[in-house]
């Protein structure tokens, strides 16, 4: 409940005084997991959520891309009509989709996805908005990657166990 109240207060301030009135607070606290729910709710309440997403993807991020994953999750909170309202919005969605998908796929291929469950959650969020990865709709891109992947990579995407090597 506190997260909702925080999001409501921040959205009122941003919608009345402008994005600059809350940007420093969010830049500082977007690293804190305790703030993530409030930030998710805020994305859906802002009249213009794109500066929030830009903050999350343009500011420095950690090696595991936690802020990027938070930006992806925020996309599902933005009303569909607003998310498709401009070319800027579509470009932001596609930039987030491309970066998350390529980062996630790199972890899948390197067998390091265990360090990035937040990326798996981000991919689930992105599946709902179906942005584009380098010009290809996400779901189509994902199907292409899975068709070309080895059994181990395909199994990691679903969480299914891989077959044991012969003689094991």
C-alpha positions in Angstrom: 0.0 0.0 0.0 2.9 2.4 0.8 4.3 1.8 -2.7 1.0 2.9 -4.2 0.9 6.1 -2.1 4.5 6.9 -3.0 3.8 6.4 -6.7 0.6 8.5 -6.5 2.5 11.4 -4.7 5.4 11.2 -7.2 3.1 11.1 -10.2 1.2 14.2 -9.0 4.4 16.1 -8.4 5.8 15.1 -11.8 2.5 15.8 -13.7 2.2 19.2 -12.1 5.8 20.4 -11.6 7.5 18.5 -14.3 9.7 15.4 -14.6 12.7 17.4 -13.3 11.1 17.6 -9.8 11.3 13.8 -9.2 14.2 12.7 -11.5 17.0 13.1 -8.9 15.1 11.1 -6.3 14.3 8.3 -8.8 17.9 8.2 -10.1 19.1 7.7 -6.6 16.6 5.1 -5.5 16.0 3.1 -8.7 18.9 0.9 -7.5 17.0 0.0 -4.3 14.8 -3.1 -4.7 12.5 -1.7 -2.0 11.6 1.1 -4.5 10.9 -1.1 -7.5 7.2 -1.6 -6.9 6.7 2.1 -6.4 8.6 2.8 -9.7 6.5 0.2 -11.5 3.3 1.8 -10.3 4.6 5.3 -11.1 5.2 4.3 -14.7 1.5 3.6 -15.1 0.4 6.9 -13.4 2.7 9.4 -15.2 1.1 11.5 -17.9 4.5 11.1 -19.7 6.3 7.9 -18.6 9.1 8.1 -21.2 11.5 10.3 -19.2 11.3 7.6 -16.4 12.2 4.9 -18.9 15.0 7.0 -20.4 16.4 7.5 -16.9 16.4 3.7 -16.2 18.1 2.8 -19.5 20.4 5.8 -20.1 21.9 6.2 -16.6 24.7 3.8 -15.7 23.6 0.3 -14.8 25.2 -2.5 -13.0 26.8 -5.5 -14.8 23.6 -7.6 -14.4 21.4 -4.8 -15.9 19.0 -4.5 -13.1 17.8 -1.0 -14.1 17.2 -2.2 -17.7 15.1 -5.1 -16.4 13.1 -2.6 -14.2 12.5 -0.5 -17.3 11.2 -3.6 -19.2 8.8 -4.4 -16.3 7.6 -0.7 -16.3 6.4 -1.1 -19.9 3.6 -3.5 -18.8 2.2 -0.7 -16.5 1.9 1.8 -19.3 -1.6 1.9 -20.9 -1.5 0.3 -24.4 -2.7 3.4 -26.2 -0.1 5.5 -24.5 2.6 3.0 -25.3 1.8 3.2 -29.0 1.1 6.9 -29.1 4.2 8.2 -30.8 7.3 7.1 -32.7 9.4 8.1 -29.7 7.4 5.7 -27.5 7.8 2.9 -30.0 11.5 3.6 -30.4 11.9 3.5 -26.6 10.0 0.2 -26.4 12.1 -1.3 -29.2 15.4 0.0 -27.6 14.5 -1.7 -24.3 13.3 -4.8 -26.0 16.4 -5.2 -28.1 18.8 -4.6 -25.2 17.0 -6.9 -22.8 16.6 -9.7 -25.4 20.2 -9.6 -26.6 21.5 -9.5 -23.0 19.2 -12.3 -22.0 20.1 -14.4 -25.0 23.8 -13.9 -24.3 23.4 -15.3 -20.8 21.4 -18.2 -22.2 24.2 -19.0 -24.7 26.9 -18.7 -22.0 25.0 -20.8 -19.5 25.0 -17.9 -17.1 21.3 -17.1 -16.9 21.2 -18.3 -13.3 22.8 -14.9 -12.4 20.0 -13.1 -14.2 16.5 -14.2 -13.1 15.5 -10.6 -13.3 16.2 -10.8 -17.0 13.9 -13.8 -17.4 11.2 -11.8 -15.6 11.9 -8.8 -18.0 11.5 -11.1 -21.0 8.1 -12.2 -19.7 7.1 -8.5 -19.4 8.4 -7.8 -22.9 6.3 -10.7 -24.3 3.3 -8.7 -23.3 4.3 -5.5 -25.2 6.0 -7.4 -28.2 8.4 -4.7 -29.1 11.0 -5.3 -31.8 14.5 -6.7 -31.6 16.6 -5.1 -34.4 13.4 -4.6 -36.4 11.9 -8.1 -35.8 8.9 -8.5 -33.4 10.1 -10.0 -30.2 8.1 -13.2 -30.4 9.2 -13.9 -33.9 12.9 -13.1 -33.0 12.6 -15.5 -30.0 11.2 -18.3 -32.3 14.2 -17.7 -34.7 16.7 -18.0 -31.9 15.2 -21.1 -30.5 15.0 -22.8 -33.9 18.8 -22.2 -34.4 19.8 -23.0 -30.8 21.2 -26.1 -29.4 19.2 -28.3 -27.0 20.9 -26.9 -23.9 20.0 -23.3 -24.8 16.4 -24.3 -25.6 16.1 -26.1 -22.3 17.4 -23.1 -20.4 14.7 -20.9 -21.9 12.0 -23.1 -20.5 13.7 -24.4 -17.4 13.5 -28.0 -18.7 16.3 -30.4 -17.8 18.7 -31.3 -20.6 19.4 -34.9 -21.4 22.4 -36.4 -19.6 25.5 -37.1 -21.7 26.0 -40.7 -22.8 27.9 -42.7 -20.2 27.0 -40.3 -17.4 
